[in-house]
Amino acid sequence: MPGNTWINWKRKEDTRKMCIRIPDSGESNRGNDKNIIMSGKNNLSAVERIKTSSDGLRGTLKESLQDGLTGALKEDDQSLIKFHGLYQQDDRDRREERTAKKLEWLYSYMIRLRLPGGFLTADQWIGLHHIAGEHSTGTIKVTTRQTVQLHGILKSHIKPTIQSFNTLHLDSIAACGDVNRNVTCSAHPKESAIHEQVFQYADKISVMALPKTRSYYEIWLDEEQIADKKEDDLLYQDRYLPRKFKVGIAIPPNNDVDVLINDVGLIAIIENNELKGFNIAAGGGLSSTHGNPATYARLATVLGFVDTEEKILKAVYEIMTIQRDHGNRSDRKLARLKYTIENMGVDPFKEELEKRCGFKLDPAKPYTFIERKDHYGWKQNHEGNWYYTMFVENGRILDDEKIPLKTALLEIAKTGKLNFRFTGNQNLILADIKDADKNEIDALLRQFNISDHTAAAGAIRKNAMACVAFNTCPLALAEAQRYLPSLIDKIEPLLKKHSIEEEEIILRMTGCPNGCGRSPAAEIGFVGTAYGQYNLHIGGDRIGERLNRKYKDSLDEPQILEELDQLFAVYSAKRNAGETFGDFVIREKLV
């Protein structure tokens, strides 16, 4: 193959390492020439300076952790800790009270696991359950990227939490920060007879894109640092990426991972139950900033097709190197790959990619998405294994007045007769259940009312999604996951009033325009502008190939319900047979 690239993986001492030899500088590893950084050495953002002077993401984290006089970390370390899978947060519900008492804000930490494709064993779930109870608020949050995160971890509990995860062979390396984030993949094995083959690419890409620094192991797991040893990281160097980088893998006809909202999207091309390769798309991203027209949501552009594993991994790798070398390092609001592609132009970007890869991309292969959802209830795959997809509202796993979900999942995990898979829509699949064990698992689902809970959820609620927002996200302008369920309680009667309650409309809410709840890619999207107020966006499609557009600014709840009542009335009266709400909005030119 042109470019003479070789890639070799091996696992050692429960850690994942990757060794890559890249062709000579003229072909691929061009980032060693620092002069090509578009942002320029003298105009770097503060975070860029923190990264390059961090000694491989070590910074002063050890010293920060030992400071018992504050619940916070030193300012620079607050940026570095993201690369270790954590965010410093505080309880925003208590800010005013603590400020009035002249007390420090109530700082705590969120930790997010790195779970390529969203997979846990039953034993790992049991461990996660107990770690959440001992070190966090107790709630297990399923994210939109098929992993889980825990909130409310005090500074003194960070290290014990990470060490506990390590005993389960789990880690949070690169789950946040300016690196490749958790790689998502179509979750349900019933999607394809070769689901496992496609699923393995999530792990391969995750391993390939891990930072090479040993700082995580030294700081949290007490690995001894080798004196005067500097890790050689050909991919990230000492700069890492300009911003976060996301990869998603979809298996048509279901776009359950929203593949085109990723920096890199891989669309599996399957013919006669054989994986032929992937169409590669690049440049997706949903974040924007209120009042800044230079920022915007964008879906990834399909660049072409690649057929071998070596080419697939090489192409993903080199897209990352282009972003590393050409991404904006001055303004973090304009630092995602989508802006790099827009600045370079799609064709020049593709030419640069092919030059670095040493091969041409083939023309994209035809594919069709027909849906973008989870398939609830029991399903059986080609091997005869059973899978139960349960509804987890906004990904929050806890025991509440509706259902003892957390307790139920612990009891189910104790059977040891299944695995756990997370979906890109914040739900959970009880997976890989043998036919002989199905009745036992089903009995537990019924005992804890999970079956009834899932069946009773309405169509719009099952397709809804919200980000964390208040009380912990520092970027939130409005509520999301705590508010959306009650708003849906008031939207559902409107749907019934207009006889469209069975329509599987995709509705999503984010507490700010950062896009974590993927609201720009919904048929109905709410984006927080201030506490209790949201921009209303409509017109996205049902399959994830068209973004929505802003319809109304800064609505409160009565205004939201009034606008939706009018929209649903028109949709019910004038829609064509089988026409989705989003397509109707565009046909009627409502936005």
C-alpha positions, 0 to 999 in steps of 0.5 A, a space after each residue: 500500500 502507498 505510504 508504507 504505514 504499519 500499525 500494531 496493537 498489543 495489550 499489556 498490563 491492562 493498558 492500551 498502547 499503540 505503536 505507529 510508524 508514519 511515513 517520512 515528513 513529506 508524506 504524513 507526519 508534517 505536523 513536526 513543522 510547527 510553522 504550519 500552525 494557522 493560529 501562529 505561535 504568538 496568538 495562541 489561546 490560554 489553553 494552548 499554552 497550558 497544554 504545551 507547558 503541561 509536561 505531558 498533561 501532568 501540570 501541577 495536578 499532584 499538588 492541586 490534589 493535596 491542597 485540602 484548603 479548597 475543593 477546587 484545583 489550580 486554574 491551569 489544572 482545571 483544563 488539564 484534568 479534562 484530558 484525564 476524563 474529569 470536569 471541575 464543576 460546582 452545585 449551581 443551585 447553592 452558589 447564591 447561598 454559599 456566596 452570601 455566607 462567604 463560603 467557597 462554592 461547593 466544588 465537585 467533579 464529573 468523571 466520564 468513562 472511555 467505553 468505545 461503542 458503549 459496552 460493559 460486562 455484568 461484573 463491570 456494571 455491578 462495580 459501577 453501581 457500587 462506585 457511584 454509591 460510594 463516591 458520587 451522587 449515586 446517579 449513573 448518567 448515560 451520555 449521548 456518546 454511549 458512555 456513562 458519567 458520575 457527578 458530585 465526586 469530591 476532590 478527595 474521592 477522585 483518586 479512589 474512584 479512578 483506582 476503583 474503576 481500574 480494578 474493573 479494567 475501566 478508565 477515563 483516559 481521553 474521555 474529555 479534553 482536546 483529543 479524540 473522545 469516546 468513539 460511538 457505534 450503532 448499538 444494537 447487534 440486530 442491526 446487522 449480522 456483522 455488527 460485531 465486526 463493525 463494532 470492533 472498529 470503535 475500539 481500534 480507533 479508540 486505541 489508535 487515538 489514545 495520548 501516549 503520555 503516562 500521566 494518567 497512570 502516574 497521577 491516579 494509579 501511582 505508576 512510577 515516573 521514569 526520570 527524564 523520559 519524554 513520551 514521543 507522541 507522533 499524533 498529538 505531539 505536545 499540542 494535542 488537538 485544537 479542540 475536542 474530536 469525535 468519531 461515530 460509526 453507523 450501520 445503515 439503514 439506522 442512523 442511531 448514532 447521528 453519524 453526521 454530527 461527528 468530526 469523522 463519521 464512518 458509514 458501514 457499507 454492507 453487501 450480502 452480509 459482507 463488510 465492504 468498507 466505509 464511506 468517510 465523512 468529516 466536519 460535523 459538529 453542533 456547537 455554536 455561540 449565541 450572538 456569534 454568527 461566525 459559529 454554527 452547527 454543521 453536518 459532516 461532508 461525505 468525502 469518499 469510500 475506503 475498503 481495507 482496515 489499514 486504509 480506514 484507520 489511516 484516513 481517520 488518523 490523517 484527518 486528525 493530523 490535518 486538524 492538529 496542523 491547520 485547526 484554529 488555536 487562537 479562538 476556541 469557539 472556531 477551533 473544531 474541524 468543521 471550521 478547518 474544513 470550511 476555511 480550507 474548502 472541502 476539495 482542498 481538504 480532501 486533496 490534503 487528506 489523500 496526500 497524507 494518506 498516500 492513496 486516493 479515496 474511492 467515490 462514496 458508495 450508495 447507502 440509505 438511512 430510513 430511521 434514527 432510533 432505538 428499538 425498544 423491547 425484546 429483539 433477537 439477532 441472527 445468532 439467537 441471542 436476545 436483547 432488551 432495550 429499555 427506556 431511560 429518560 434522559 439517561 438518568 439511572 436512579 431509583 425514584 418514585 416512578 421506578 427503582 431502575 438502579 436497584 433493578 439493574 443491579 439485580 439483573 447484573 447479579 445473574 451474570 447472564 448478560 452484558 450491558 450496551 449503551 445507545 447513542 440516545 441515552 438508553 440501555 440494552 440488556 445484551 447477549 442473553 442466551 435463549 435459555 436465560 431470557 425468561 429469567 431476565 424478563 421476570 426481573 424486568 416485570 418484577 421491577 416494572 421496567 417492562 411496563 415503564 418502557 411500554 407506557 412511554 409515549 412516542 415523543 418521550 421515547 425519542 426525546 433527549 436532553 443534556 445535563 445542564 443545571 445544576 452542575 454544567 457551568 455552561 448551562 443557561 437554562 434547565 434541560 434534563 431536569 425540566 424536559 420530562 415535565 415539559 413533555 407532560 404538557 406537550 403530549 396532550 397537544 399531540 393527542 388533541 391533534 391526533 398525532 400522538 403516535 408520531 415519532 417526532 424527534 425532540 431534544 433540549 440543550 441548556 445552552 447552544 453547545 449542542 451536547 443534547 444534539 438539539 440542532 439535529 432534531 425535528 424540534 429543538 430547544 436551546 436555552 438562552 436564559 433560565 426558563 427561556 429557549 429558542 425554538 428550532 424546527 425542521 430537522 429531518 427524521 434520519 439525521 441528514 438535515 439540521 433544523 432552523 431557528 423558528 422563535 427566540 427566547 420563549 417561556 413555557 406558555 409561549 412554547 406550548 402555544 407555538 407547538 399547539 399551532 404548529 401541530 394543528 397545521 401539521 395534522 391538517 395539511 400533512 401528506 400521507 407518511 410525511 414527518 413533522 420536520 419534512 412538513 416544516 420544510 415543505 411548508 416553508 415555515 422556517 
